[in-house]
């Protein structure tokens, strides 16, 4: 693990993102974050901000699921997009993801919403924004996190091949321009939130499609059971 200001990140990710960590962009984001921590409750906790990177090394990434910003309620956010720790009620969007999993490949809806097992298998659960104030959606959407997460996508696009990018909803689909479609696979549909899930997410079969793509490359399929 490498120390970057108040955060720690897995070695392979430090190497691939080192240019960003030495930039003024990162220094400015850290300055705002540290000031905000003094007066607000910030999610996730500091040790979980880079959880998605620390759970899945750069070389291990096979699938990328892009979220927006962390959950805003106590105990929910733990640094993996869409995921919540065990013992926390499953949020609506995640419940809809589980419904599609059941419909697509017959996995019963689980009793908890921790997606750590996906991350351990090479699924990068990447939020576009990595922190948020308690109870205030998108409160950190302008402090610079998107520079890091878009740089992450660019680096994956350039230095890896055959990754399956799952772009759910308009915000995630805006990242498509960062991905080399001749080297990678892009699956798009609506966001799994209750407001948009019936505009394409239900019935998208992204989980079975992802595994077919991985198998076609001779890669181990993702066990989506948690």
Buried (B, 14 or more C-beta within 10 A) or exposed (E): EBEBEEBBBBEBBBEBBEEBBEBEBBEEBBEBBEEBBEEBBBBBEBEBBBBBBBBBBBEBBBBBBBBBBBBBBEEBBBBBBBBBBEEBEBBEBBBBBBBBBEBBEEBEEBEBBBBBBBBEBBBBBBBBBBBBBEEEBEBBBEBBBBBBBBBBBBBBBEEBEBBBBBBBBEBBBBBBEBBBEEBBBBBBBBBBBEEBBEEBBBEBBBBBBBBEBBEEEEBEBBEBEB
